[in-house]
Amino acid sequence: MAIYGSNKERLQKVRTFTYGKLKISEDGLLQQDEDGIPISGDIRNSWASVSVLQALFIKEHNAVCDALKKEYPDLNDEELYRHARLVTSAVIAKIHTIDWTVKLLKTDMLLAGMRANW
């Protein structure tokens, strides 16, 4: 699940360019463009649950931006964005690798392999 996009054009669409934050609607769901298409990094093959998770991680990214801005008020928009992207991507990777994959495949060998790398 990508919230950032895989190219510069998509990245430009998801950013607010204010305090490093990403676009999210006031009701906490993904914003939509003029054609009603959700604004998020990767919307191919999307469905309701994926959109909810994308909105959740966009909110997480923005919360990280707020926390960083409070602790490091001199960081500019790009610095806040990059640090928050790194933190949020690590959280997504951890959940996907350690929690989701292990539950999905549920084998002792996979569990041992996953934990050995961390």
N, C-alpha and C positions, 0 to 999 in steps of 0.2 A: 504494500500500500504506500504509494508515494504522495506526499502532500506538497512537495516542492517542485515537481516537474523534472523532466530530463533534458530540457533545452532552455536556452536563454529566453525565448519568446514566452514559454509557459511560465517560467519563473517571474517574468515581468507582470504577468496577469495575476499571480497569487499574492504579490507583495503590496503592502500599503505605502512603503517607503517612509514610514513614521515610526521611530523607536524600534526598528527591526521587525515589526509585526507583519502577520499574514492577514488576508481578508477573511472575515467571518461576519455573517449577518447578525443583526441585533437579537434575533431569537435563538442564536447559538447554532444555527445550521449553516450549511455551505451557502455562500452567496451565489446568485445566478446571473449570467450575462443577459444581454438584451434578447437572446434567443431561448432563454430558459435553461441553458446548459450550466451545470454547477461549475463554480470556479474552484478548482483544486489541481494539484499536480498531475495526477493521472486519473482520468475519468473513464477510460476504456473499460468495457465489461463491468461497469459499476452497477450496484444495486443498493437498496436502502441501508443495509447493515454496513456496507463499505463506506457509504457516505457519512453515516453516523460516526464511524471510527475515524474517518478523515477529519470531521469537525472536531472530535475530541482531541486529536493530536494537534490540530491547528490551535485550539485553545491552550493546550499544553505549551506549544511553542511560544504563544503570546504571554503566558504566565512566566515562562523562563525569561523572556524579554523584560517583563516588569521587575522581576527579582534582580536581574543583572543591572538594570537601570538604577535601581535603588542602591545597590552596593557599589556600583561603578558609574557615577553620574556623568563622567567625562566621555564614556563610549558613544560613538556616533551611530547613526542608523545601520550602516553596513557592518560595523563591529558587533553590534547587538544582534543583528540578524545571523551573522556567521556563527557566533558562540551559541545562540539558541538553537540553530540548525544542528550543530554538532551534538549538543546535549539531547535534543529530541530524537535525532536519528539513532543515537546510542540506546535510548530507552526503547524505541521501536525495534531495533535489532535484538536487544536483550529479550523482549517479550516474544518476538517471533522465534528466536533460536532456542531459548531455554524453556519457555513456558508452552507456547503453541505447538511447536514441532514435536516436542517430547510427548505431549498429550495426544497429538494426532497419531504418531507412530507407535508410541507406548511399548518400547522394547528396552530391556536392561542394557543391551549393547549400545544403543543410541544414547541413552541417558548417561552412561559412563563416558562415552565419547564427547558429548556436549559439555559435561562438567570438567573434563580433563583440559579442555581448551580455555576455560575461564580461570 
